[in-house]
Amino acid sequence: MLRRTSVVLFCAALVVSAAVVTLSATADAKLKPGAGKTKVVLCHKGRVTIRVGLPAVKAHLRHGDTLGRCGGQAAAPHTARLAVVKNVVNDNGGTKAPGDFTVTINGVTATGGNTFAGSAVAVVRTITTFGAYSVTELSVSGYALKSASGCSGTIASGQDVVCVLTNDDVPATITVVKNVINDHGGTKGPGDFTITLGGVTTTAGNTFAGSAAGVTKTLTSVGAYGVSEAAVAGYALQSASADCVGVIALGQSRTCVLTNNDV
């Protein structure tokens, strides 16, 4: 159970941006859902571990609840706490997790080390020097930083600061250009050819009409792919560029050029 002295420290100059926070824990009562999309873990009245929506956090802290699970270690006098929450959005075929990101607290001294693996339930560090701080991370291929909340500023003794870093996987794209040569009396155009992108999924359908200007597809999965077309009477595939088949990863772009000639 947190010591009574921790209540005074937590009530002084709180800075809460957004978080899902947890401290080192012992067994607690089952976490109860709170209102709001982002949840924060609190010790309620020193007895029950709960999760509440972000908008309600400040009110709970003013009433004596404390950050983290019940049973966590109280902050030492003349220190601050900085909690770093790492969120990862995988909606374009990515598979990385928060622990795949390396996070560093800069500008102040943190007990337990300033560099650590990310965690969706937060890594909480006790801060023993104060002033300007920032939280940064090493880049991970195929991911971009989508947002950073509470991850830079000034921290003072007695404050609880919550930094939330959110990364999103960068979609891959494939552009298919359709060329048609009519030098033997043919009259078909690129739009008369039906093209299919196989092996991966896209945001707007995998089958589409050809275009000399190119049709660009944004992928929601990555890996091995191939571009094919339905046969059109009187035409033969003359060439297909190297990128009409292969393997594509997050953030990459490929251009496939299919050229048909009338027979």
Phi and psi restraints in degrees (value plus and minus 20) as a CYANA .aco file:
   2 LEU   PHI     -86.8   -46.8
   2 LEU   PSI     122.2   162.2
   3 ARG   PHI     -89.6   -49.6
   3 ARG   PSI     135.8   175.8
   4 ARG   PHI     -80.3   -40.3
   4 ARG   PSI     -53.1   -13.1
   5 THR   PHI     -83.1   -43.1
   5 THR   PSI     -44.1    -4.1
   6 SER   PHI     -88.2   -48.2
   6 SER   PSI     -46.2    -6.2
   7 VAL   PHI     -83.4   -43.4
   7 VAL   PSI     -61.3   -21.3
   8 VAL   PHI     -83.2   -43.2
   8 VAL   PSI     -64.2   -24.2
   9 LEU   PHI     -83.9   -43.9
   9 LEU   PSI     -62.1   -22.1
  10 PHE   PHI     -88.7   -48.7
  10 PHE   PSI     -50.1   -10.1
  11 CYS   PHI     -98.7   -58.7
  11 CYS   PSI     -32.5     7.5
  12 ALA   PHI    -107.3   -67.3
  12 ALA   PSI     103.2   143.2
  13 ALA   PHI      23.2    63.2
  13 ALA   PSI      44.0    84.0
  14 LEU   PHI     -96.0   -56.0
  14 LEU   PSI     120.4   160.4
  15 VAL   PHI    -148.0  -108.0
  15 VAL   PSI      84.5   124.5
  16 VAL   PHI    -142.0  -102.0
  16 VAL   PSI      96.2   136.2
  17 SER   PHI    -117.6   -77.6
  17 SER   PSI     -79.2   -39.2
  18 ALA   PHI    -193.1  -153.1
  18 ALA   PSI     120.0   160.0
  19 ALA   PHI    -193.3  -153.3
  19 ALA   PSI     146.0   186.0
  20 VAL   PHI    -149.7  -109.7
  20 VAL   PSI      78.2   118.2
  21 VAL   PHI    -128.8   -88.8
  21 VAL   PSI     118.8   158.8
  22 THR   PHI    -165.3  -125.3
  22 THR   PSI     122.7   162.7
  23 LEU   PHI    -122.4   -82.4
  23 LEU   PSI     155.0   195.0
  24 SER   PHI     -76.5   -36.5
  24 SER   PSI     114.7   154.7
  25 ALA   PHI    -145.9  -105.9
  25 ALA   PSI     136.9   176.9
  26 THR   PHI    -130.1   -90.1
  26 THR   PSI     158.9   198.9
  27 ALA   PHI     -83.7   -43.7
  27 ALA   PSI     113.5   153.5
  28 ASP   PHI    -151.0  -111.0
  28 ASP   PSI     154.7   194.7
  29 ALA   PHI     -84.1   -44.1
  29 ALA   PSI     137.8   177.8
  30 LYS   PHI     -77.6   -37.6
  30 LYS   PSI     113.4   153.4
  31 LEU   PHI     -84.4   -44.4
  31 LEU   PSI     115.2   155.2
  32 LYS   PHI    -122.9   -82.9
  32 LYS   PSI     113.9   153.9
  33 PRO   PHI     -87.5   -47.5
  33 PRO   PSI     125.2   165.2
  34 GLY   PHI    -135.3   -95.3
  34 GLY   PSI     158.9   198.9
  35 ALA   PHI     -99.8   -59.8
  35 ALA   PSI     130.8   170.8
  36 GLY   PHI      81.7   121.7
  36 GLY   PSI     134.9   174.9
  37 LYS   PHI     -93.8   -53.8
  37 LYS   PSI     -66.9   -26.9
  38 THR   PHI    -107.0   -67.0
  38 THR   PSI     109.6   149.6
  39 LYS   PHI    -128.2   -88.2
  39 LYS   PSI     124.1   164.1
  40 VAL   PHI    -141.6  -101.6
  40 VAL   PSI     112.8   152.8
  41 VAL   PHI    -107.3   -67.3
  41 VAL   PSI     106.7   146.7
  42 LEU   PHI    -150.8  -110.8
  42 LEU   PSI     135.7   175.7
  43 CYS   PHI    -117.9   -77.9
  43 CYS   PSI      93.2   133.2
  44 HIS   PHI    -111.3   -71.3
  44 HIS   PSI      97.0   137.0
  45 LYS   PHI      36.4    76.4
  45 LYS   PSI       5.7    45.7
  46 GLY   PHI      53.6    93.6
  46 GLY   PSI     -11.7    28.3
  47 ARG   PHI    -146.7  -106.7
  47 ARG   PSI     -59.3   -19.3
  48 VAL   PHI    -145.1  -105.1
  48 VAL   PSI     111.1   151.1
  49 THR   PHI    -103.1   -63.1
  49 THR   PSI     106.8   146.8
  50 ILE   PHI    -150.7  -110.7
  50 ILE   PSI     146.2   186.2
  51 ARG   PHI    -141.4  -101.4
  51 ARG   PSI     111.1   151.1
  52 VAL   PHI    -146.1  -106.1
  52 VAL   PSI     136.4   176.4
  53 GLY   PHI     -85.9   -45.9
  53 GLY   PSI     129.8   169.8
  54 LEU   PHI     -72.2   -32.2
  54 LEU   PSI     -61.7   -21.7
  55 PRO   PHI     -80.4   -40.4
  55 PRO   PSI     -42.9    -2.9
  56 ALA   PHI    -113.8   -73.8
  56 ALA   PSI     -23.2    16.8
  57 VAL   PHI     -82.2   -42.2
  57 VAL   PSI     -69.0   -29.0
  58 LYS   PHI     -80.5   -40.5
  58 LYS   PSI     -59.6   -19.6
  59 ALA   PHI     -84.0   -44.0
  59 ALA   PSI     -61.6   -21.6
  60 HIS   PHI     -82.9   -42.9
  60 HIS   PSI     -62.0   -22.0
  61 LEU   PHI     -86.5   -46.5
  61 LEU   PSI     -57.7   -17.7
  62 ARG   PHI     -83.1   -43.1
  62 ARG   PSI     -49.0    -9.0
  63 HIS   PHI    -108.9   -68.9
  63 HIS   PSI     -13.7    26.3
  64 GLY   PHI      85.8   125.8
  64 GLY   PSI     -27.0    13.0
  65 ASP   PHI     -87.4   -47.4
  65 ASP   PSI     138.9   178.9
  66 THR   PHI    -149.7  -109.7
  66 THR   PSI     133.6   173.6
  67 LEU   PHI     -84.1   -44.1
  67 LEU   PSI     118.2   158.2
  68 GLY   PHI      75.3   115.3
  68 GLY   PSI     154.7   194.7
  69 ARG   PHI     -91.3   -51.3
  69 ARG   PSI     133.4   173.4
  70 CYS   PHI     -83.8   -43.8
  70 CYS   PSI     119.5   159.5
  71 GLY   PHI      77.2   117.2
  71 GLY   PSI     -27.8    12.2
  72 GLY   PHI     -90.9   -50.9
  72 GLY   PSI     139.2   179.2
  73 GLN   PHI     -92.7   -52.7
  73 GLN   PSI     114.5   154.5
  74 ALA   PHI     -92.5   -52.5
  74 ALA   PSI     131.3   171.3
  75 ALA   PHI     -89.4   -49.4
  75 ALA   PSI     120.5   160.5
  76 ALA   PHI     -92.0   -52.0
  76 ALA   PSI     135.6   175.6
  77 PRO   PHI     -78.5   -38.5
  77 PRO   PSI     129.6   169.6
  78 HIS   PHI      40.1    80.1
  78 HIS   PSI      18.7    58.7
  79 THR   PHI    -152.7  -112.7
  79 THR   PSI     152.4   192.4
  80 ALA   PHI    -149.9  -109.9
  80 ALA   PSI     151.2   191.2
  81 ARG   PHI    -145.6  -105.6
  81 ARG   PSI     116.4   156.4
  82 LEU   PHI    -145.0  -105.0
  82 LEU   PSI      95.7   135.7
  83 ALA   PHI    -124.4   -84.4
  83 ALA   PSI     109.8   149.8
  84 VAL   PHI    -134.7   -94.7
  84 VAL   PSI      97.7   137.7
  85 VAL   PHI    -122.7   -82.7
  85 VAL   PSI     110.3   150.3
  86 LYS   PHI    -134.0   -94.0
  86 LYS   PSI      93.9   133.9
  87 ASN   PHI    -127.5   -87.5
  87 ASN   PSI     122.1   162.1
  88 VAL   PHI    -149.6  -109.6
  88 VAL   PSI     106.0   146.0
  89 VAL   PHI    -121.8   -81.8
  89 VAL   PSI     101.3   141.3
  90 ASN   PHI    -136.5   -96.5
  90 ASN   PSI      67.0   107.0
  91 ASP   PHI    -140.5  -100.5
  91 ASP   PSI      -9.7    30.3
  92 ASN   PHI    -152.4  -112.4
  92 ASN   PSI       6.4    46.4
  93 GLY   PHI      79.8   119.8
  93 GLY   PSI     -19.4    20.6
  94 GLY   PHI     -92.8   -52.8
  94 GLY   PSI     136.9   176.9
  95 THR   PHI    -149.9  -109.9
  95 THR   PSI     -15.7    24.3
  96 LYS   PHI     -91.2   -51.2
  96 LYS   PSI     131.3   171.3
  97 ALA   PHI    -137.8   -97.8
  97 ALA   PSI     147.1   187.1
  98 PRO   PHI     -72.0   -32.0
  98 PRO   PSI     -57.4   -17.4
  99 GLY   PHI     -88.4   -48.4
  99 GLY   PSI     -31.0     9.0
 100 ASP   PHI    -103.2   -63.2
 100 ASP   PSI     -23.6    16.4
 101 PHE   PHI    -126.8   -86.8
 101 PHE   PSI     115.7   155.7
 102 THR   PHI    -120.4   -80.4
 102 THR   PSI     102.9   142.9
 103 VAL   PHI    -133.1   -93.1
 103 VAL   PSI     123.4   163.4
 104 THR   PHI    -152.1  -112.1
 104 THR   PSI     113.1   153.1
 105 ILE   PHI    -111.9   -71.9
 105 ILE   PSI     104.9   144.9
 106 ASN   PHI    -132.7   -92.7
 106 ASN   PSI     130.5   170.5
 107 GLY   PHI      72.3   112.3
 107 GLY   PSI     -39.2     0.8
 108 VAL   PHI    -156.0  -116.0
 108 VAL   PSI     149.6   189.6
 109 THR   PHI    -120.9   -80.9
 109 THR   PSI     110.4   150.4
 110 ALA   PHI    -139.2   -99.2
 110 ALA   PSI     108.8   148.8
 111 THR   PHI     -88.7   -48.7
 111 THR   PSI     121.6   161.6
 112 GLY   PHI      69.2   109.2
 112 GLY   PSI     -22.6    17.4
 113 GLY   PHI      84.7   124.7
 113 GLY   PSI     121.3   161.3
 114 ASN   PHI    -104.8   -64.8
 114 ASN   PSI     -34.4     5.6
 115 THR   PHI    -138.9   -98.9
 115 THR   PSI     116.0   156.0
 116 PHE   PHI    -181.9  -141.9
 116 PHE   PSI     145.9   185.9
 117 ALA   PHI     -97.0   -57.0
 117 ALA   PSI     124.3   164.3
 118 GLY   PHI     -87.3   -47.3
 118 GLY   PSI     140.5   180.5
 119 SER   PHI    -170.7  -130.7
 119 SER   PSI     116.1   156.1
 120 ALA   PHI     -90.4   -50.4
 120 ALA   PSI     -41.7    -1.7
 121 VAL   PHI    -121.0   -81.0
 121 VAL   PSI      -8.2    31.8
 122 ALA   PHI      65.6   105.6
 122 ALA   PSI     122.6   162.6
 123 VAL   PHI    -127.5   -87.5
 123 VAL   PSI     101.4   141.4
 124 VAL   PHI    -124.8   -84.8
 124 VAL   PSI     105.5   145.5
 125 ARG   PHI    -137.2   -97.2
 125 ARG   PSI     118.0   158.0
 126 THR   PHI    -103.3   -63.3
 126 THR   PSI     107.6   147.6
 127 ILE   PHI    -119.3   -79.3
 127 ILE   PSI     108.4   148.4
 128 THR   PHI    -131.8   -91.8
 128 THR   PSI     -29.1    10.9
 129 THR   PHI    -145.8  -105.8
 129 THR   PSI     136.5   176.5
 130 PHE   PHI    -148.3  -108.3
 130 PHE   PSI     145.4   185.4
 131 GLY   PHI     109.4   149.4
 131 GLY   PSI    -171.7  -131.7
 132 ALA   PHI     -90.2   -50.2
 132 ALA   PSI     119.7   159.7
 133 TYR   PHI    -160.6  -120.6
 133 TYR   PSI     141.7   181.7
 134 SER   PHI    -169.8  -129.8
 134 SER   PSI     134.5   174.5
 135 VAL   PHI    -139.5   -99.5
 135 VAL   PSI     103.7   143.7
 136 THR   PHI    -145.8  -105.8
 136 THR   PSI     151.3   191.3
 137 GLU   PHI    -163.0  -123.0
 137 GLU   PSI     134.7   174.7
 138 LEU   PHI     -95.0   -55.0
 138 LEU   PSI     123.6   163.6
 139 SER   PHI     -88.9   -48.9
 139 SER   PSI     126.3   166.3
 140 VAL   PHI    -142.5  -102.5
 140 VAL   PSI     106.9   146.9
 141 SER   PHI     -75.8   -35.8
 141 SER   PSI     111.8   151.8
 142 GLY   PHI      69.0   109.0
 142 GLY   PSI     -17.5    22.5
 143 TYR   PHI    -148.9  -108.9
 143 TYR   PSI     126.4   166.4
 144 ALA   PHI    -146.6  -106.6
 144 ALA   PSI     126.0   166.0
 145 LEU   PHI     -91.1   -51.1
 145 LEU   PSI      98.5   138.5
 146 LYS   PHI    -107.6   -67.6
 146 LYS   PSI     -59.9   -19.9
 147 SER   PHI    -179.6  -139.6
 147 SER   PSI     134.6   174.6
 148 ALA   PHI    -161.0  -121.0
 148 ALA   PSI      98.9   138.9
 149 SER   PHI    -140.6  -100.6
 149 SER   PSI     105.3   145.3
 150 GLY   PHI      51.1    91.1
 150 GLY   PSI       0.6    40.6
 151 CYS   PHI    -119.7   -79.7
 151 CYS   PSI     -11.2    28.8
 152 SER   PHI    -175.9  -135.9
 152 SER   PSI     135.3   175.3
 153 GLY   PHI     127.0   167.0
 153 GLY   PSI    -166.2  -126.2
 154 THR   PHI    -146.9  -106.9
 154 THR   PSI     116.2   156.2
 155 ILE   PHI    -142.3  -102.3
 155 ILE   PSI     118.5   158.5
 156 ALA   PHI    -143.4  -103.4
 156 ALA   PSI     147.3   187.3
 157 SER   PHI     -76.5   -36.5
 157 SER   PSI     113.9   153.9
 158 GLY   PHI      69.5   109.5
 158 GLY   PSI     -25.8    14.2
 159 GLN   PHI    -106.2   -66.2
 159 GLN   PSI     132.3   172.3
 160 ASP   PHI    -136.0   -96.0
 160 ASP   PSI      95.1   135.1
 161 VAL   PHI    -134.7   -94.7
 161 VAL   PSI     114.9   154.9
 162 VAL   PHI    -138.7   -98.7
 162 VAL   PSI     101.5   141.5
 163 CYS   PHI    -128.0   -88.0
 163 CYS   PSI     111.0   151.0
 164 VAL   PHI    -140.2  -100.2
 164 VAL   PSI      96.7   136.7
 165 LEU   PHI    -125.7   -85.7
 165 LEU   PSI     106.4   146.4
 166 THR   PHI    -142.9  -102.9
 166 THR   PSI     104.2   144.2
 167 ASN   PHI    -132.1   -92.1
 167 ASN   PSI     128.1   168.1
 168 ASP   PHI    -145.8  -105.8
 168 ASP   PSI     120.9   160.9
 169 ASP   PHI     -91.9   -51.9
 169 ASP   PSI     119.6   159.6
 170 VAL   PHI    -108.0   -68.0
 170 VAL   PSI     104.4   144.4
 171 PRO   PHI     -88.3   -48.3
 171 PRO   PSI     129.8   169.8
 172 ALA   PHI    -109.4   -69.4
 172 ALA   PSI     139.1   179.1
 173 THR   PHI    -154.1  -114.1
 173 THR   PSI     126.7   166.7
 174 ILE   PHI    -147.9  -107.9
 174 ILE   PSI     106.1   146.1
 175 THR   PHI    -127.6   -87.6
 175 THR   PSI     109.8   149.8
 176 VAL   PHI    -133.5   -93.5
 176 VAL   PSI      99.5   139.5
 177 VAL   PHI    -124.6   -84.6
 177 VAL   PSI     110.5   150.5
 178 LYS   PHI    -134.1   -94.1
 178 LYS   PSI      95.7   135.7
 179 ASN   PHI    -128.8   -88.8
 179 ASN   PSI     121.7   161.7
 180 VAL   PHI    -150.9  -110.9
 180 VAL   PSI     106.7   146.7
 181 ILE   PHI    -125.0   -85.0
 181 ILE   PSI     104.3   144.3
 182 ASN   PHI    -137.0   -97.0
 182 ASN   PSI      66.4   106.4
 183 ASP   PHI    -138.9   -98.9
 183 ASP   PSI      -7.8    32.2
 184 HIS   PHI    -152.9  -112.9
 184 HIS   PSI       9.7    49.7
 185 GLY   PHI      74.9   114.9
 185 GLY   PSI     -18.6    21.4
 186 GLY   PHI     -91.2   -51.2
 186 GLY   PSI     136.3   176.3
 187 THR   PHI    -148.7  -108.7
 187 THR   PSI     -15.6    24.4
 188 LYS   PHI     -92.4   -52.4
 188 LYS   PSI     128.8   168.8
 189 GLY   PHI    -134.0   -94.0
 189 GLY   PSI     153.4   193.4
 190 PRO   PHI     -73.8   -33.8
 190 PRO   PSI     -56.0   -16.0
 191 GLY   PHI     -90.5   -50.5
 191 GLY   PSI     -29.9    10.1
 192 ASP   PHI    -104.7   -64.7
 192 ASP   PSI     -21.4    18.6
 193 PHE   PHI    -128.3   -88.3
 193 PHE   PSI     114.3   154.3
 194 THR   PHI    -121.1   -81.1
 194 THR   PSI     104.5   144.5
 195 ILE   PHI    -134.2   -94.2
 195 ILE   PSI     123.8   163.8
 196 THR   PHI    -148.6  -108.6
 196 THR   PSI     113.4   153.4
 197 LEU   PHI    -121.7   -81.7
 197 LEU   PSI      95.5   135.5
 198 GLY   PHI    -129.0   -89.0
 198 GLY   PSI     140.4   180.4
 199 GLY   PHI      71.2   111.2
 199 GLY   PSI     -42.9    -2.9
 200 VAL   PHI    -153.5  -113.5
 200 VAL   PSI     149.5   189.5
 201 THR   PHI    -132.8   -92.8
 201 THR   PSI     133.3   173.3
 202 THR   PHI    -146.1  -106.1
 202 THR   PSI     150.1   190.1
 203 THR   PHI     -99.1   -59.1
 203 THR   PSI     -38.1     1.9
 204 ALA   PHI    -158.0  -118.0
 204 ALA   PSI      17.3    57.3
 205 GLY   PHI      74.9   114.9
 205 GLY   PSI     122.6   162.6
 206 ASN   PHI    -113.7   -73.7
 206 ASN   PSI     -30.8     9.2
 207 THR   PHI    -137.8   -97.8
 207 THR   PSI     114.7   154.7
 208 PHE   PHI    -179.7  -139.7
 208 PHE   PSI     144.4   184.4
 209 ALA   PHI     -98.2   -58.2
 209 ALA   PSI     125.2   165.2
 210 GLY   PHI     -87.5   -47.5
 210 GLY   PSI     141.1   181.1
 211 SER   PHI    -171.7  -131.7
 211 SER   PSI     113.9   153.9
 212 ALA   PHI     -87.7   -47.7
 212 ALA   PSI     -46.3    -6.3
 213 ALA   PHI     -99.9   -59.9
 213 ALA   PSI     -35.9     4.1
 214 GLY   PHI      78.8   118.8
 214 GLY   PSI     122.3   162.3
 215 VAL   PHI    -135.7   -95.7
 215 VAL   PSI     101.6   141.6
 216 THR   PHI    -121.8   -81.8
 216 THR   PSI     108.2   148.2
 217 LYS   PHI    -132.8   -92.8
 217 LYS   PSI     111.0   151.0
 218 THR   PHI    -111.1   -71.1
 218 THR   PSI     109.4   149.4
 219 LEU   PHI    -112.9   -72.9
 219 LEU   PSI     125.8   165.8
 220 THR   PHI    -130.7   -90.7
 220 THR   PSI     -16.5    23.5
 221 SER   PHI    -165.4  -125.4
 221 SER   PSI     141.4   181.4
 222 VAL   PHI    -151.1  -111.1
 222 VAL   PSI     148.7   188.7
 223 GLY   PHI     110.8   150.8
 223 GLY   PSI    -172.5  -132.5
 224 ALA   PHI     -90.2   -50.2
 224 ALA   PSI     119.5   159.5
 225 TYR   PHI    -164.1  -124.1
 225 TYR   PSI     145.0   185.0
 226 GLY   PHI    -173.3  -133.3
 226 GLY   PSI     126.4   166.4
 227 VAL   PHI    -131.3   -91.3
 227 VAL   PSI     109.5   149.5
 228 SER   PHI    -154.9  -114.9
 228 SER   PSI     149.8   189.8
 229 GLU   PHI    -160.8  -120.8
 229 GLU   PSI     134.7   174.7
 230 ALA   PHI     -97.0   -57.0
 230 ALA   PSI     122.7   162.7
 231 ALA   PHI     -85.6   -45.6
 231 ALA   PSI     123.8   163.8
 232 VAL   PHI    -143.3  -103.3
 232 VAL   PSI     105.7   145.7
 233 ALA   PHI     -76.2   -36.2
 233 ALA   PSI     112.7   152.7
 234 GLY   PHI      68.0   108.0
 234 GLY   PSI     -15.9    24.1
 235 TYR   PHI    -151.5  -111.5
 235 TYR   PSI     126.0   166.0
 236 ALA   PHI    -146.6  -106.6
 236 ALA   PSI     125.9   165.9
 237 LEU   PHI     -90.9   -50.9
 237 LEU   PSI      97.4   137.4
 238 GLN   PHI    -105.6   -65.6
 238 GLN   PSI     -59.5   -19.5
 239 SER   PHI    -179.4  -139.4
 239 SER   PSI     133.8   173.8
 240 ALA   PHI    -157.2  -117.2
 240 ALA   PSI     104.6   144.6
 241 SER   PHI     -87.2   -47.2
 241 SER   PSI     146.0   186.0
 242 ALA   PHI     -78.9   -38.9
 242 ALA   PSI     -52.1   -12.1
 243 ASP   PHI    -102.7   -62.7
 243 ASP   PSI      -9.7    30.3
 244 CYS   PHI    -100.1   -60.1
 244 CYS   PSI     -26.6    13.4
 245 VAL   PHI    -170.3  -130.3
 245 VAL   PSI     124.6   164.6
 246 GLY   PHI     140.0   180.0
 246 GLY   PSI    -176.4  -136.4
 247 VAL   PHI    -147.0  -107.0
 247 VAL   PSI     114.4   154.4
 248 ILE   PHI    -146.6  -106.6
 248 ILE   PSI     121.7   161.7
 249 ALA   PHI    -135.6   -95.6
 249 ALA   PSI     151.0   191.0
 250 LEU   PHI     -72.5   -32.5
 250 LEU   PSI     117.4   157.4
 251 GLY   PHI      59.1    99.1
 251 GLY   PSI     -25.6    14.4
 252 GLN   PHI    -109.0   -69.0
 252 GLN   PSI     139.2   179.2
 253 SER   PHI    -150.0  -110.0
 253 SER   PSI     120.5   160.5
 254 ARG   PHI    -151.3  -111.3
 254 ARG   PSI     128.4   168.4
 255 THR   PHI    -145.8  -105.8
 255 THR   PSI     100.3   140.3
 256 CYS   PHI    -125.3   -85.3
 256 CYS   PSI     109.7   149.7
 257 VAL   PHI    -137.5   -97.5
 257 VAL   PSI      98.0   138.0
 258 LEU   PHI    -127.0   -87.0
 258 LEU   PSI     106.3   146.3
 259 THR   PHI    -142.2  -102.2
 259 THR   PSI     105.9   145.9
 260 ASN   PHI    -134.0   -94.0
 260 ASN   PSI     129.4   169.4
 261 ASN   PHI    -146.5  -106.5
 261 ASN   PSI     122.4   162.4
 262 ASP   PHI     -93.0   -53.0
 262 ASP   PSI     120.6   160.6
